């Protein structure tokens, strides 16, 4: 069993009381999980200050406390450790406690606004198909050597992250692929984690409710690249103007990918349909059973990362050609009555615009294209009118509806969305707050050959209203409607 002094060996700290040689059985930042033999780290969170819960942790039996702010009263028998930054310290402590599992894996982080889930999941699927035992951290799910674990956050907290990576190492995993969110980077939720490589997809309007400015959002993403070591790789999309910015201070091997510019890895779309695409990647043709220019970027990033990790190009392309896509990411299903239904996670203006553009490029223009879309509550309000404007301008019919209102009034969210609808398109836009009814309306007004896009929630199987999560699945709603009308 490791002692406190051993676990703190890489952490800048000051011991306020004795107790260095206490044995550590657990680490936690949640006072409710504190117990005897555990280290409680008092995080200064965005909404809660862990220092307010120190006494509660001690009452639960915890006798090792890590703080930024020295408590006014130091309890006898409790070892208090002061550090400059508890968030950073927690990452280093977690890595030490779990024997630095990230150093024993080829861990690749994927960041950007759009494409993170698809790229990370495709990497997992491709490397698994090529015979490697892998792990995955994504918005949809976490996977440890084939065992699925539900995901509550895009990037888990640092203790859970190290714990699951430790399990991966024990299970014999050699590779791991992880979505890395801007929140996680800003909150130091990957502190102490060693990445073998990092991928940047793109950067567009999102999370300004948290970061406040686009520059702050961009700089948070860049932190992933700034901390890479010299043996790692940094792979960026140079068709996005922020791609080269990500590389400015990195020590890693710099590589680029592109569909339109000079780059280390290139791709060209040859043919495209709702069933997939023919691409040329680095001079080799491949059929990819995914649709959309955005998926061409995702596939190219996967290919480039795999080649940089020593895989044979032909084997990578073979594995890519056998992938089926990711749940809720341009997920396509055709009803028995001939209506093409698409569910996509597009919850940012850029993502929605890309999906709509792809559909309009593939359609015959002889059918009716309907969109059902909303915006989440307690999130960036600035994008709401923009999302509505994009939807109204890109479809024949648009239904504005609730997404996950969370603690907000869905009617007020819809009012803010409607403010972005151009007067010239208003007659083609209706508002139906109930999401199930909105989807049913889109189905009832569609005929053979028509297209329905339900955007915003993608893979999610719940809807959150006033803090309560109820089961809700966009694709399930679509399929149930057409099943019921044929029975």
HUVENUR-V319429 format. One record per run of one state. SS is the DSSP state (@ for helix, = for strand, . for the rest). FROM is the first residue (numbers start at 1). TO is the last residue. If there is no record, write none. Layout:
SS_FROM_TO / SS_FROM_TO
This chain:
._1_2 / =_3_3 / @_4_7 / ._8_13 / =_14_15 / ._16_22 / =_23_23 / ._24_25 / =_26_28 / ._29_30 / @_31_33 / ._34_37 / =_38_41 / ._42_43 / =_44_44 / ._45_48 / =_49_49 / @_50_59 / ._60_63 / =_64_67 / ._68_78 / =_79_82 / ._83_85 / @_86_97 / ._98_100 / @_101_104 / ._105_105 / =_106_111 / ._112_115 / @_116_129 / ._130_133 / =_134_137 / ._138_140 / =_141_144 / ._145_146 / =_147_150 / ._151_157 / @_158_170 / ._171_174 / =_175_179 / ._180_181 / @_182_186 / ._187_196 / =_197_200 / ._201_207 / @_208_211 / ._212_213 / @_214_226 / ._227_232 / =_233_237 / ._238_242 / @_243_246 / ._247_252 / =_253_258 / ._259_264 / =_265_273 / ._274_275 / =_276_281 / ._282_283 / =_284_288 / ._289_292 / @_293_308 / ._309_312 / @_313_320 / ._321_330 / =_331_334 / ._335_339 / =_340_344 / ._345_348 / @_349_362 / ._363_368 / =_369_373 / ._374_382 / @_383_394 / ._395_396 / =_397_400 / ._401_405 / =_406_406 / ._407_409 / @_410_418 / ._419_422 / @_423_428 / =_429_431 / ._432_434 / @_435_444 / ._445_450 / =_451_455 / ._456_461 / =_462_465 / ._466_467 / =_468_471 / ._472_473 / @_474_486 / ._487_487
